[in-house]
Amino acid sequence: MPYVNVSMYSAVDQIRLGGTGKERMTILNSVARKFAKELGCLSEAHLPETIPSPSA
């Protein structure tokens, strides 16, 4: 099964102080969903519409 490995880099002066991992995951998930939709495999990708809480 093909997959896409994604990472995100941001310089210290480009991120909001106190930013959270959830904010970064929200961005990555949004990009991944858009990418999967454009490829026509959004349903197979099983990407959540929103980021689940860490306790989920």
MARDO-367778 format. One record per residue (C-alpha): x, y, z. Coordinates in Angstrom, 1 decimal, decimal comma, m for minus. Example, Ala and Ser with C-alpha at 12.3 -4.5 7.8 and 13.67 -1.06 7.14 Angstrom:
2
X|Y|Z
12,3|m4,5|7,8
13,7|m1,1|7,1
//
This chain:
56
X|Y|Z
0,0|0,0|0,0
1,5|3,4|m1,0
1,9|6,1|1,6
3,2|9,6|2,0
5,7|10,4|4,8
5,4|14,1|5,8
7,3|16,3|8,2
7,1|20,0|8,9
10,0|22,4|9,7
9,6|25,8|11,0
12,3|28,2|12,2
12,1|29,5|15,7
11,2|33,0|14,6
8,4|31,6|12,4
6,3|29,9|15,0
4,1|31,3|17,7
5,7|31,1|21,1
3,7|28,5|23,1
2,6|26,8|19,9
1,5|23,2|20,4
2,0|20,0|18,6
m1,8|19,9|18,1
m1,5|23,1|16,0
1,2|21,5|13,8
m0,8|18,2|13,5
m3,9|20,2|12,5
m1,9|21,8|9,6
m0,4|18,5|8,6
m3,7|16,7|8,7
m5,4|19,5|6,6
m2,7|19,3|4,0
m2,8|15,5|3,9
m6,6|15,5|3,5
m6,4|17,9|0,6
m3,6|15,9|m1,0
m5,6|12,6|m0,6
m8,8|14,3|m2,0
m6,9|15,5|m5,1
m5,5|12,0|m5,6
m9,0|10,5|m5,2
m8,2|8,4|m2,2
m9,6|10,4|0,7
m11,9|7,6|1,9
m9,1|5,0|1,8
m6,7|7,3|3,6
m8,8|7,2|6,8
m7,6|10,7|7,8
m9,8|12,2|10,6
m11,7|15,5|9,9
m10,3|16,9|13,1
m7,4|15,9|15,3
m8,4|13,6|18,1
m7,5|14,4|21,6
m4,4|12,7|23,0
m6,5|10,6|25,3
m8,5|9,1|22,3
//
